[in-house]
Amino acid sequence: MSDLIQATVADGLGHLTLDRPAAINALNWEMVQALTVVLEAWRDDTEVGLVLLDGAGDRGFCAGGDIRELHRFASDGRHEEAHRFFRTEYRLDAMIARYPKPVVSLMDGITMGGGIGLAGHASTRVVTERSRLAMPETRIGFTPDVGGTWLLASAPGELGVHVALNARTMDAADAIHAGFADAYVPSDRLPHLIQALAERADPGTPAEIVMLFDETPGPSALALARDWVDECYSAPTVGEIIERLRAAGRRGVADASAAADELETLSPTALTVTLEAVRRARVLPRLEDALEQEFRAVTWFIEHPDLHEGIRAQVIDKDRNPRWLPASLADVPEDVPSRALDEQRFPGVWQTAGA
């Protein structure tokens, strides 16, 4: 059992808490292993009827995967260790999605990347007024994973493409509208919700109990942006998306101009692969298929210079001045999406007996 998670069982409630608050509960290899062991043990434990998943501290549920650990794996040539991490993490995400017992996740505060992978596939997903959700991978020259493309692909219209490419942060209303969350519960009511889940108050089922505390959040900015987002992000390529955003900006849609400016600062390679990944995920039959496609992409990116450069610029040196290679969308080879998403260069998520 890891010191970086807490796992308790009382009154039929299995309570799992990510306990690395100084790092906003960022997931490392040790935590992913420990969470897997606990959930496997609870699967057939008659003392556990419901699982509650939350994070320690007041900053957030989970900031995502431990980027520094990933950077060490990639920079030191420890690619097999990185592959092992992703396989185990993706299996954990799929386990939560298919878990035979209800799983309630509390996405209070920052919930990004790997945190979405854990909480976003739970059977009942709760957000609060403090929630800030995002798949921020394109900011580091990477691509959404942990089943993120599966969730993004199901968002209304082209909102998922916009959220993915621009690494847009969603508040509670946005998250519910985009299909990343189910219920809005003010943070000061979370202790009462947890107590009610433990006591199994009427009407009894976890989802119904959560609805007793559910309130209506304010308007979703994403929903209000739907017209221009659908118009622009339905373009066939990232370059044409930017052109449409510029045209919308000239018509007075300031948010479209800002979105175009932002896209022009991000990795052309990451944007190109991400657009294709989300669109492909729309026709995949299962979450597991999306995870397998994502695994092919992340193992490709581990060996691509933009991931190293993006982590350097955003996390290591923090100069916020990445030098992407190539630097222009026009210079991204046409076969990059196929190479990243189709080529099975390593054993897949479910092709090895161990992690």
N, C-alpha and C positions, 0 to 999 in steps of 0.2 A: 504493500500500500504506500502510495506517495504522500509526502507532506504537502504537496501542491494541490491536493484535492481533499475534500471532506466527504465522507460517505456514512450516513447514519440511517438506521431503520427504527421506526417507532409508529405504533398504531397503524401498521400497514402501509405507511408512507416511506418510500426510499428517497432520501434527500441527498442529492449530489451537488456539491458546491465547488466551483473552481476557486482555488485559494492561492492566488498569486497576485494580490492586489497592487503591488508596486509596479507590476508590468501590465496592469489592467487585464490580468488573468490570461495573458497571451499563452497559446498552446505550444508546449514543446513535446519532445518525444516521450519523456517521462509521464507527462499528463495524459497523453493519448493512450499510452499503454495502460495506465491505471484506470482510466475511465472504461476502457474495453473490458478489463478484468472484472470490475464491479458490475457492469451491466450484464455480462455473461453469467455471473453468479446469481444476480437477481432475477434472471429470466425465468427460472424454475423454482425460485424461493417463494414458498407459500406465505411467508411473512410480509412479502412486498406485493401490494396490489396496485400501486401507483408510484410513478417516479416524478420527482420535482427536480428541475435543473436550474441552478442560478449561479451567481458569481459573488465573491467576497469583495468588500470595499464599496466605496460610494461613487466610483468613476465609471464603472460599466460591467457588463456581463463578461465580455471577452473581446479584446482588441484584434483578435485574429491569430494566425500562426506566428511563432517566434521568428521574425524576419532575420534577426542576427544569427540564430542557429542555422537557418537556411543558407544564409550568406557564407557561413563557415563551411557547411557541407559543399556548397558549390565552388567556393574559392580554393578549398583544399583538395579538390578532386574526389571528395567522398560522396560520389553520386549515388552509389548503392545505398548509403545510409539515408540520403534524401528520398530515394525511391521507397525504401522501407517505411519511412515516416508517412509519405503520402498514401501508400497502400493501406497502412493501418488506420490512418485518419479517415479515408474514404469508406473503409469497411465499417468504422464506427458510425459515420454519418448514415450509412445505409441501415445499420442495425437500429438506430434510433427511429428511422422512418418506418421500419417494419416491426418494431418492438411489439410483442404480444400483450403488453400492458400499457395503459395510457401514460404518456409522457407530457408533462406540462413544463414549458420553458418560460423563464422570466427574463426578458431582454431589456432590463432596466439600465439605462446609460448606454455607453459605447458598445456596439455589437457589430463587428465587422469580420469579413473574410472567414476564417476558421470558426469564429463564433456563430456566424450564420449557418455554417455546416452542422453545428451541434443543435442550435435552437430552432433554426428555420425548418427543420424536417420533423419536429416534434408534433404530436397529435393536437396539442393546444398551445398556441404561441401568444404570449402576453407582452405588450409594450406599455410604456408609461410616458409621461410628459418629458422625461429626461432621455428617452431613447433616441439614439442616433445610429441608424443602420446604414451599412454601405458594403459594396464589393469594390474595394479601392485598388485592385491589382494593377490596372493600367497605369497608375501613378508611379509604379516601380518597374515598368517594362515587363509586366507579367499578364496573366489572363485569369478571369474568374474561375474558381474551382469549387471543391467541397459541395458539389451539387448546385452551385450558384447559377450555372447556366440553365439548369432545369427550372429553377424558380424564376429567373429573368425571362425565360422563354414563355412563361405562362402569364406574365404581366399583361395588362390591357394594351392593345395596340402596339405601338413601338416604344412604350415607356421602358420596357426591360432593356432594349438596345441603348436607349439614352442613359439609363442608370449604369449600365455596364461600361460603355465607352467613356463617359465623363466621370466615372467613379462617384456618382452623385450621392450625397448623404441624404437619407430619408428620415423624417421625423415620424411620430407614431401614426399620424393620419396618412402620410405617404406609404408607410410600410403596410398598413392594412389595405389601402387601395391597390397597391402593387402585388398583393398576395403573399407578402413575407410575414404577416402576423394576422391574428384572428380577433384579438380583443384588446381594448384600451382600459387599463386600470391605473388610476393615480398612484404614484409611488408610496404615498402615506397609507394606502390601503393594502399594500402587499403583505404586511405582517398578518392582517386579518384574513386575507385570502389564504395564506399558508396555513393558518390555524383552521380555517374551514375545510381545507383539503385534508388535513390530518384528522379532523373530527368527522368527516364525511356528512356534513349537514345536508338536510334535504335541499334540493331534489336528488342529490346523491352522486351522479356521474361527474367526473372532473370537469368536463366541458360545461355542464350546467352550473356547477359551482362557480366557475370563472365568470359565467354570464351574470351571476348575482352581483358581481362587483364591476361589471363592464359599464363604461360610460362612452359617450360619443365625443371623439376628439374634434378639434376645429377642422376647417376645410383643408383639403390636401392640395398643396401647391403643384404636385405632380398631376393631379386630376385636372386642375385649372390650365395646365400647360399642354393638355392632350392634343389640341388642334395643331399647334405648330410642331410639336414633337412628332406626331404621326406624319405630317407633311414632309418634314425634313429627314427623319431617320428611316423612312421607308426607301430611301435612295439605295441603289445597288452597291455602292462602294463608299468607303469612308471619305474619299475625296469629294464625291458628289454630295454626301451628307453635309460636308463643310460648305460647299457651294450653295446648297439650299438654305443653310443656316445664315449665310451672308445675305442672301436675297431677302430672307425674312427680317433680318436686322435692318435692311434698307427700308423695309415697310414699317419700321417702328417697333419691332419685337426685340426689345433690348436683351431679354434673356437668351434669345437665339444668337445674337452677336457674341454674348459672353460665352456661350457654349462652344461656338466656333473658335474663339480665342483660346479656350482651354484645350480643345482637341489638338490645336496646332502646337501645343507644348509637350504633348505626350508621345510615347514611343510609336512611330508609324507601324512597326512590326506588331506590337502588342494590340494596337487598335484593329489592324487588318485581321489578325487571328481571332480576336474577340468577337468581332462582328459576325464572322463565319460560324464561330462556335455557338453563339446564341441562336442564330437562325437555324442551324442544324438541329439544335436541341428541341426545337418546336415540333419536329417530326419523329423524335426518338420515342420508343414505346415505354421506357422505364427510367426511373432515377438512376439505376445501376448502369444503364447504357450511357447516360450523360457523364457519370463518374468515370467510366472507362475512357470516354473520349477526352475528358479533362486530364486524365492521367497521361495519355499520350502527349497532350499539349504541354503539361508542366515538365515532363521529362525532356521534352525538346527545348523548352525555355531555360532549363537549368544549364544547358550548354550554349545558350545564346548570350552574346555580350550585353544586351540591353537589360537583362535581369540584374546582372552584376552592377552595371552602371546605375540603374534605377535605385537599387538598395544603397549604393554608395552615396548618391546625391541626396536621398531622402532620409536615410537612417544613420549612415556611418559618418560621413563628412558634413552632412546637412547643409550643403551649399545651395541646394534646390536648383542646380544648374546641370542637369544630365546631358551628356553628349551621346545621342542615340546613333546607332549604326544599323541601317542607313538613317540619315537625318530627314529624308523626304519620303512622303507616301509614294511618289512617282518612282522611287528607286527600290521599293519593296518588290522582290521577284513575285511573279504571278503564282508560282507554285508553293509559296510559303504556307498558306492555309492548309493545303493538302499534305505537305510535309509534316506540319505540326499536329494535325488532327487525324490523319489516316495511317501514318507509318507506325507500325507496332515494333518499336526498336528494343523494347525490354518486356519481360513478362508482365502481364496486366494485373489489375487489382485483384482479380479472383483466379489468377493462373498459377499462383504459388501457394503451397500449403501453409507457410508461415508468413509473417510480416517482413 
